[in-house]
Amino acid sequence: MQRKTFKRTLVAAAVLVAMAGGYARFVGQPIEPAHAGTAAAAATAAASPALVMPDFSSIVAQNGPAVVNISVTGPTRTAARSSPFPQMDPDDRGMGSGFIVRSDGTILTNAHVVADAAELTVKLNDGREFQAKVIGMDKPSDVAVLRIQADN
């Protein structure tokens, strides 16, 4: 009995070591002991190249006004799916986002945001709000196209 327990413990330890080694290889960083000195850790951190995040500020400044907020009002089932008479709540609300892709008011968003919506309201970055219509939708790819009537 004691021999089986030792073998199980040995196998479990080997599996854990293999998983830790695989994880270290996956992330590309060697595993260091927890008792590594702070001076050694600081030297390693200074020697390794820092992860530099890209600067998206120019992209946001240029394209930020094209991002819109979409508010949805429409019926959804409020009762349990197993109920033979699920009630519809006409005041159910949802939100999502989208992007103005053409100057004629065409907006690209996700189909799950606007599916079965009774009313769509699009709010622009400058605070203006417009009613929108669904022009097309492809549920398998979760893409929908809306249109608003805006002067600019």
Residue pairs with C-beta under 8 A, 6 or more apart in sequence:
20 31
21 31
24 30
24 31
32 41
64 125
65 100
65 124
65 125
65 126
66 99
66 100
66 101
66 125
67 97
67 98
67 99
67 125
68 97
68 98
68 99
68 100
68 107
68 122
68 123
68 124
68 125
69 95
69 96
69 97
69 122
69 123
70 95
70 96
70 97
70 98
70 107
70 109
70 113
70 114
70 120
70 121
70 122
70 123
70 132
70 146
71 93
71 94
71 95
71 120
71 121
71 122
71 123
72 93
72 94
72 95
72 96
72 113
72 114
72 117
72 119
72 120
72 121
73 90
73 91
73 92
73 93
73 117
73 118
73 119
73 121
74 90
74 92
74 94
74 116
74 117
74 118
74 119
75 88
75 89
75 90
75 92
75 116
75 118
76 88
76 89
76 92
76 116
77 86
77 87
77 88
78 86
78 87
78 88
78 89
78 92
79 85
79 86
79 87
80 86
90 118
94 113
94 117
95 113
96 109
96 110
96 112
96 113
96 114
97 109
97 113
98 107
98 108
98 109
98 110
98 113
98 122
98 146
99 107
99 108
99 109
100 106
100 107
101 107
101 108
104 147
105 130
105 147
105 148
105 149
105 150
106 135
106 145
106 146
106 147
107 122
107 132
107 145
107 146
107 147
107 148
108 143
108 144
108 145
108 146
109 143
109 144
109 145
109 146
110 142
110 143
110 144
111 137
111 138
111 139
111 141
111 142
111 143
111 144
112 139
112 142
113 144
114 120
114 134
114 137
114 144
114 146
115 137
115 139
115 144
117 134
119 131
120 131
120 132
120 133
120 134
120 146
121 129
121 130
121 131
121 132
122 129
122 130
122 131
122 132
122 146
122 148
123 129
124 130
124 150
128 150
130 148
130 149
130 150
131 148
132 146
132 147
132 148
133 146
133 147
134 144
134 145
134 146
135 145
135 146
135 147
136 144
136 145
137 143
137 144
137 145
138 144
